[in-house]
Amino acid sequence: DALASARRWWLVAHGLNVRRCNALVRDIRRKQSEESGICLSYLLSSDFLELAQSRSGVEDPTFYELAGAFFREGQGIGADKECPRDGQRGCSFLDTLAPQY
């Protein structure tokens, strides 16, 4: 999140309280998480195909094979990342993706 850090620094340098700035960033991330979805172009991309193949160990995985490979308890994608919705450990797959997806 280099861009978010740079913008946060700019806001603080121009007089916004650090706590207020952090609260605004959390609110924006929560809202984006709640209102966003995965872009079809990502699901059709080579990036997603490579991720699906590497996580599942299958060349052409089915939805059910991906479910286990992506969302396994404690080992799923996003299991170690902070959730922007509640601030707890473990976030959705969507929240692990770059903003353009």
N, CA, C and O atoms as a DFTB+ gen file, in Angstrom:
404 C
 N C O
     1  1       0.800      -1.190       0.000
     2  2       0.000       0.000       0.000
     3  2       0.850       1.265       0.000
     4  3       0.624       2.170       0.803
     5  1       1.795       1.322      -0.873
     6  2       2.681       2.489      -0.958
     7  2       1.898       3.751      -1.309
     8  3       2.179       4.826      -0.779
     9  1       0.920       3.622      -2.198
    10  2       0.124       4.787      -2.589
    11  2      -0.687       5.303      -1.402
    12  3      -0.745       6.510      -1.168
    13  1      -1.307       4.400      -0.659
    14  2      -2.088       4.810       0.518
    15  2      -1.182       5.477       1.548
    16  3      -1.566       6.475       2.157
    17  1       0.007       4.939       1.745
    18  2       0.948       5.528       2.701
    19  2       1.373       6.926       2.263
    20  3       1.464       7.837       3.086
    21  1       1.627       7.092       0.989
    22  2       2.032       8.402       0.471
    23  2       0.910       9.423       0.627
    24  3       1.149      10.571       1.004
    25  1      -0.308       8.996       0.334
    26  2      -1.441       9.917       0.476
    27  2      -1.700      10.243       1.944
    28  3      -2.025      11.379       2.290
    29  1      -1.555       9.239       2.799
    30  2      -1.735       9.466       4.236
    31  2      -0.704      10.481       4.725
    32  3      -1.039      11.412       5.458
    33  1       0.542      10.296       4.318
    34  2       1.612      11.222       4.709
    35  2       1.279      12.641       4.239
    36  3       1.446      13.597       4.996
    37  1       0.810      12.782       2.993
    38  2       0.478      14.092       2.439
    39  2      -0.625      14.757       3.256
    40  3      -0.530      15.941       3.575
    41  1      -1.675      14.001       3.597
    42  2      -2.785      14.559       4.376
    43  2      -2.320      15.024       5.754
    44  3      -2.707      16.095       6.219
    45  1      -1.492      14.215       6.397
    46  2      -0.978      14.580       7.728
    47  2      -0.069      15.806       7.612
    48  3      -0.127      16.704       8.451
    49  1       0.764      15.842       6.580
    50  2       1.661      16.982       6.380
    51  2       0.887      18.279       6.133
    52  3       1.396      19.371       6.387
    53  1      -0.331      18.151       5.642
    54  2      -1.148      19.333       5.368
    55  2      -2.195      19.579       6.455
    56  3      -3.197      20.254       6.221
    57  1      -1.951      19.026       7.642
    58  2      -2.744      19.405       8.797
    59  2      -3.819      18.453       9.274
    60  3      -4.463      18.730      10.286
    61  1      -4.039      17.349       8.593
    62  2      -5.053      16.405       9.064
    63  2      -4.489      15.594      10.222
    64  3      -3.371      15.085      10.142
    65  1      -5.248      15.474      11.281
    66  2      -4.854      14.702      12.456
    67  2      -4.565      13.248      12.043
    68  3      -5.307      12.674      11.246
    69  1      -3.504      12.663      12.575
    70  2      -3.090      11.304      12.213
    71  2      -4.204      10.297      12.486
    72  3      -4.497       9.453      11.639
    73  1      -4.827      10.380      13.661
    74  2      -5.909       9.436      13.986
    75  2      -7.088       9.579      13.034
    76  3      -7.670       8.589      12.591
    77  1      -7.429      10.821      12.729
    78  2      -8.543      11.067      11.803
    79  2      -8.202      10.538      10.416
    80  3      -9.047       9.953       9.739
    81  1      -6.971      10.746      10.005
    82  2      -6.519      10.253       8.702
    83  2      -6.604       8.730       8.651
    84  3      -7.109       8.173       7.676
    85  1      -6.116       8.053       9.690
    86  2      -6.180       6.590       9.734
    87  2      -7.621       6.095       9.732
    88  3      -7.934       5.086       9.101
    89  1      -8.494       6.804      10.437
    90  2      -9.908       6.426      10.463
    91  2     -10.537       6.574       9.075
    92  3     -11.325       5.727       8.654
    93  1     -10.186       7.652       8.368
    94  2     -10.695       7.842       7.008
    95  2     -10.226       6.739       6.077
    96  3     -11.007       6.234       5.270
    97  1      -8.960       6.360       6.180
    98  2      -8.418       5.285       5.343
    99  2      -9.157       3.978       5.632
   100  3      -9.528       3.261       4.703
   101  1      -9.377       3.661       6.917
   102  2     -10.119       2.445       7.282
   103  2     -11.534       2.477       6.711
   104  3     -12.016       1.474       6.184
   105  1     -12.197       3.623       6.816
   106  2     -13.565       3.740       6.303
   107  2     -13.626       3.542       4.792
   108  3     -14.526       2.878       4.278
   109  1     -12.661       4.125       4.089
   110  2     -12.616       3.969       2.628
   111  2     -12.375       2.516       2.259
   112  3     -13.047       1.985       1.374
   113  1     -11.431       1.866       2.920
   114  2     -11.144       0.459       2.614
   115  2     -12.339      -0.442       2.937
   116  3     -12.640      -1.366       2.182
   117  1     -13.015      -0.176       4.049
   118  2     -14.195      -0.961       4.420
   119  2     -15.277      -0.812       3.345
   120  3     -15.873      -1.797       2.908
   121  1     -15.517       0.420       2.933
   122  2     -16.539       0.670       1.927
   123  2     -16.190      -0.001       0.602
   124  3     -17.054      -0.604      -0.034
   125  1     -14.944       0.098       0.189
   126  2     -14.513      -0.558      -1.049
   127  2     -14.694      -2.068      -0.948
   128  3     -15.131      -2.708      -1.905
   129  1     -14.364      -2.629       0.192
   130  2     -14.502      -4.067       0.391
   131  2     -15.962      -4.496       0.315
   132  3     -16.280      -5.523      -0.284
   133  1     -16.835      -3.721       0.911
   134  2     -18.253      -4.069       0.956
   135  2     -18.951      -3.889      -0.390
   136  3     -19.899      -4.608      -0.703
   137  1     -18.484      -2.939      -1.176
   138  2     -19.193      -2.598      -2.411
   139  2     -18.536      -3.119      -3.683
   140  3     -19.091      -2.960      -4.770
   141  1     -17.379      -3.729      -3.569
   142  2     -16.644      -4.175      -4.752
   143  2     -16.934      -5.632      -5.080
   144  3     -17.537      -6.368      -4.299
   145  1     -16.491      -6.007      -6.237
   146  2     -16.555      -7.395      -6.681
   147  2     -15.338      -7.676      -7.540
   148  3     -14.619      -6.758      -7.934
   149  1     -15.113      -8.936      -7.825
   150  2     -13.967      -9.308      -8.657
   151  2     -14.325      -9.075     -10.118
   152  3     -15.384      -9.494     -10.586
   153  1     -13.447      -8.416     -10.816
   154  2     -13.634      -8.094     -12.221
   155  2     -13.508      -9.355     -13.083
   156  3     -12.618     -10.176     -12.862
   157  1     -14.387      -9.499     -14.048
   158  2     -14.354     -10.651     -14.945
   159  2     -13.015     -10.749     -15.671
   160  3     -12.522     -11.848     -15.926
   161  1     -12.431      -9.607     -16.000
   162  2     -11.142      -9.641     -16.708
   163  2     -10.070     -10.330     -15.864
   164  3      -9.172     -10.971     -16.409
   165  1     -10.159     -10.202     -14.531
   166  2      -9.196     -10.909     -13.676
   167  2      -9.440     -12.410     -13.722
   168  3      -8.494     -13.191     -13.825
   169  1     -10.697     -12.817     -13.648
   170  2     -11.019     -14.246     -13.669
   171  2     -10.614     -14.906     -14.983
   172  3     -10.375     -16.113     -15.031
   173  1     -10.537     -14.114     -16.044
   174  2     -10.134     -14.627     -17.349
   175  2      -8.641     -14.430     -17.631
   176  3      -8.151     -14.820     -18.692
   177  1      -7.927     -13.833     -16.692
   178  2      -6.515     -13.498     -16.906
   179  2      -5.584     -14.672     -16.653
   180  3      -5.948     -15.652     -16.004
   181  1      -4.382     -14.548     -17.180
   182  2      -3.352     -15.551     -16.936
   183  2      -2.922     -15.529     -15.471
   184  3      -2.512     -16.560     -14.938
   185  1      -3.008     -14.378     -14.815
   186  2      -2.681     -14.292     -13.383
   187  2      -3.588     -15.206     -12.564
   188  3      -3.118     -15.953     -11.706
   189  1      -4.891     -15.141     -12.836
   190  2      -5.829     -15.984     -12.099
   191  2      -5.618     -17.455     -12.443
   192  3      -5.654     -18.309     -11.556
   193  1      -5.398     -17.757     -13.712
   194  2      -5.164     -19.139     -14.118
   195  2      -3.946     -19.715     -13.398
   196  3      -3.995     -20.838     -12.896
   197  1      -2.862     -18.957     -13.347
   198  2      -1.653     -19.417     -12.661
   199  2      -1.907     -19.632     -11.173
   200  3      -1.441     -20.616     -10.598
   201  1      -2.645     -18.713     -10.545
   202  2      -2.984     -18.858      -9.133
   203  2      -3.837     -20.109      -8.922
   204  3      -3.581     -20.890      -8.005
   205  1      -4.838     -20.297      -9.761
   206  2      -5.733     -21.451      -9.645
   207  2      -4.957     -22.755      -9.817
   208  3      -5.162     -23.705      -9.062
   209  1      -4.085     -22.799     -10.790
   210  2      -3.303     -24.010     -11.035
   211  2      -2.324     -24.281      -9.894
   212  3      -2.180     -25.425      -9.462
   213  1      -1.657     -23.247      -9.406
   214  2      -0.664     -23.461      -8.348
   215  2      -1.330     -23.841      -7.026
   216  3      -0.804     -24.686      -6.301
   217  1      -2.466     -23.242      -6.698
   218  2      -3.146     -23.553      -5.443
   219  2      -3.814     -24.926      -5.474
   220  3      -3.826     -25.635      -4.468
   221  1      -4.367     -25.299      -6.622
   222  2      -5.112     -26.557      -6.702
   223  2      -4.247     -27.744      -7.114
   224  3      -4.572     -28.891      -6.807
   225  1      -3.147     -27.466      -7.809
   226  2      -2.316     -28.548      -8.321
   227  2      -2.943     -29.237      -9.526
   228  3      -2.532     -30.336      -9.898
   229  1      -3.930     -28.599     -10.132
   230  2      -4.661     -29.163     -11.275
   231  2      -4.553     -28.191     -12.445
   232  3      -4.635     -26.976     -12.263
   233  1      -4.367     -28.739     -13.655
   234  2      -4.197     -27.881     -14.824
   235  2      -5.467     -27.097     -15.170
   236  3      -5.394     -25.924     -15.536
   237  1      -6.612     -27.735     -15.054
   238  2      -7.887     -27.088     -15.376
   239  2      -8.862     -27.348     -14.223
   240  3      -9.778     -28.159     -14.360
   241  1      -8.671     -26.663     -13.085
   242  2      -9.460     -26.970     -11.889
   243  2     -10.935     -26.577     -12.016
   244  3     -11.287     -25.603     -12.681
   245  1     -11.770     -27.360     -11.361
   246  2     -13.198     -27.055     -11.293
   247  2     -13.434     -26.062     -10.162
   248  3     -12.534     -25.790      -9.368
   249  1     -14.628     -25.534     -10.094
   250  2     -14.991     -24.628      -9.013
   251  2     -14.801     -25.310      -7.671
   252  3     -14.290     -24.694      -6.736
   253  1     -15.202     -26.566      -7.557
   254  2     -15.089     -27.280      -6.288
   255  2     -13.633     -27.505      -5.888
   256  3     -13.304     -27.455      -4.703
   257  1     -12.768     -27.749      -6.853
   258  2     -11.340     -27.889      -6.551
   259  2     -10.745     -26.555      -6.094
   260  3      -9.863     -26.526      -5.235
   261  1     -11.219     -25.477      -6.659
   262  2     -10.737     -24.157      -6.254
   263  2     -11.244     -23.781      -4.864
   264  3     -10.529     -23.138      -4.095
   265  1     -12.455     -24.172      -4.545
   266  2     -13.016     -23.825      -3.235
   267  2     -12.107     -24.334      -2.121
   268  3     -11.774     -23.586      -1.201
   269  1     -11.710     -25.583      -2.196
   270  2     -10.816     -26.141      -1.179
   271  2      -9.442     -25.498      -1.206
   272  3      -8.850     -25.235      -0.159
   273  1      -8.938     -25.246      -2.401
   274  2      -7.593     -24.682      -2.542
   275  2      -7.533     -23.204      -2.143
   276  3      -6.500     -22.742      -1.659
   277  1      -8.603     -22.475      -2.336
   278  2      -8.609     -21.039      -2.051
   279  2      -9.066     -20.700      -0.646
   280  3      -8.611     -19.714      -0.067
   281  1      -9.963     -21.505      -0.090
   282  2     -10.631     -21.095       1.142
   283  2     -10.464     -22.052       2.313
   284  3     -11.229     -21.982       3.275
   285  1      -9.497     -22.931       2.256
   286  2      -9.221     -23.879       3.336
   287  2      -9.030     -23.157       4.667
   288  3      -8.306     -22.164       4.743
   289  1      -9.668     -23.651       5.690
   290  2      -9.612     -23.037       7.030
   291  2      -8.171     -22.806       7.475
   292  3      -7.374     -23.742       7.541
   293  1      -7.848     -21.553       7.779
   294  2      -6.524     -21.201       8.286
   295  2      -5.435     -21.113       7.239
   296  3      -4.360     -20.580       7.513
   297  1      -5.692     -21.632       6.028
   298  2      -4.682     -21.623       4.971
   299  2      -5.179     -20.950       3.700
   300  3      -4.459     -20.885       2.704
   301  1      -6.382     -20.462       3.734
   302  2      -6.973     -19.859       2.549
   303  2      -6.309     -18.553       2.168
   304  3      -5.562     -17.958       2.944
   305  1      -6.598     -18.130       0.966
   306  2      -6.084     -16.848       0.495
   307  2      -6.687     -15.762       1.374
   308  3      -7.907     -15.685       1.522
   309  1      -5.853     -14.940       1.947
   310  2      -6.305     -13.862       2.820
   311  2      -6.330     -14.223       4.290
   312  3      -6.664     -13.379       5.122
   313  1      -5.985     -15.455       4.634
   314  2      -6.045     -15.895       6.033
   315  2      -5.135     -15.077       6.945
   316  3      -5.448     -14.895       8.122
   317  1      -4.022     -14.587       6.425
   318  2      -3.064     -13.841       7.246
   319  2      -3.136     -12.322       7.059
   320  3      -2.319     -11.588       7.615
   321  1      -4.101     -11.857       6.288
   322  2      -4.217     -10.418       6.047
   323  2      -5.319      -9.818       6.908
   324  3      -6.285     -10.490       7.267
   325  1      -5.156      -8.543       7.231
   326  2      -6.174      -7.841       8.018
   327  2      -7.394      -7.545       7.152
   328  3      -7.267      -7.074       6.022
   329  1      -8.552      -7.822       7.684
   330  2      -9.802      -7.562       6.983
   331  2     -10.155      -6.080       7.090
   332  3     -10.190      -5.539       8.195
   333  1     -10.418      -5.413       5.962
   334  2     -10.769      -4.001       6.017
   335  2     -12.168      -3.752       6.590
   336  3     -12.502      -2.617       6.930
   337  1     -12.970      -4.784       6.696
   338  2     -14.335      -4.610       7.208
   339  2     -14.375      -4.586       8.732
   340  3     -15.071      -3.767       9.332
   341  1     -13.612      -5.502       9.358
   342  2     -13.673      -5.584      10.824
   343  2     -12.327      -5.413      11.513
   344  3     -12.264      -5.375      12.742
   345  1     -11.238      -5.309      10.733
   346  2      -9.913      -5.120      11.309
   347  2      -9.297      -6.374      11.900
   348  3      -8.212      -6.321      12.478
   349  1      -9.980      -7.502      11.760
   350  2      -9.480      -8.762      12.309
   351  2      -8.633      -9.502      11.274
   352  3      -8.670      -9.186      10.085
   353  1      -7.880     -10.478      11.739
   354  2      -7.056     -11.304      10.865
   355  2      -7.971     -12.203      10.034
   356  3      -8.885     -12.837      10.562
   357  1      -7.711     -12.247       8.735
   358  2      -8.492     -13.060       7.811
   359  2      -9.423     -12.193       6.985
   360  3     -10.370     -11.605       7.509
   361  1      -9.148     -12.118       5.689
   362  2      -9.988     -11.305       4.815
   363  2     -10.453     -12.135       3.625
   364  3      -9.999     -13.261       3.419
   365  1     -11.348     -11.571       2.862
   366  2     -11.879     -12.255       1.689
   367  2     -10.825     -12.289       0.575
   368  3      -9.865     -11.518       0.582
   369  1     -11.026     -13.179      -0.355
   370  2     -10.171     -13.257      -1.531
   371  2     -10.155     -11.907      -2.247
   372  3      -9.096     -11.441      -2.667
   373  1     -11.308     -11.286      -2.385
   374  2     -11.412      -9.981      -3.029
   375  2     -10.468      -8.960      -2.406
   376  3      -9.834      -8.178      -3.115
   377  1     -10.377      -8.969      -1.090
   378  2      -9.554      -7.983      -0.392
   379  2      -8.060      -8.217      -0.558
   380  3      -7.264      -7.373      -0.147
   381  1      -7.662      -9.325      -1.141
   382  2      -6.240      -9.583      -1.389
   383  2      -5.810      -9.090      -2.773
   384  3      -4.617      -9.014      -3.068
   385  1      -6.785      -8.757      -3.614
   386  2      -6.484      -8.380      -5.000
   387  2      -6.102      -6.923      -5.130
   388  3      -6.491      -6.087      -4.315
   389  1      -5.340      -6.630      -6.162
   390  2      -4.986      -5.244      -6.493
   391  2      -6.252      -4.475      -6.842
   392  3      -7.200      -5.067      -7.360
   393  1      -6.294      -3.191      -6.577
   394  2      -7.504      -2.379      -6.820
   395  2      -8.081      -2.482      -8.234
   396  3      -9.294      -2.381      -8.416
   397  1      -7.228      -2.679      -9.223
   398  2      -7.758      -2.713     -10.605
   399  2      -8.611      -3.956     -10.869
   400  3      -9.322      -4.012     -11.873
   401  1      -8.549      -4.946      -9.982
   402  2      -9.362      -6.156     -10.164
   403  2     -10.648      -6.069      -9.374
   404  3     -11.456      -6.996      -9.407
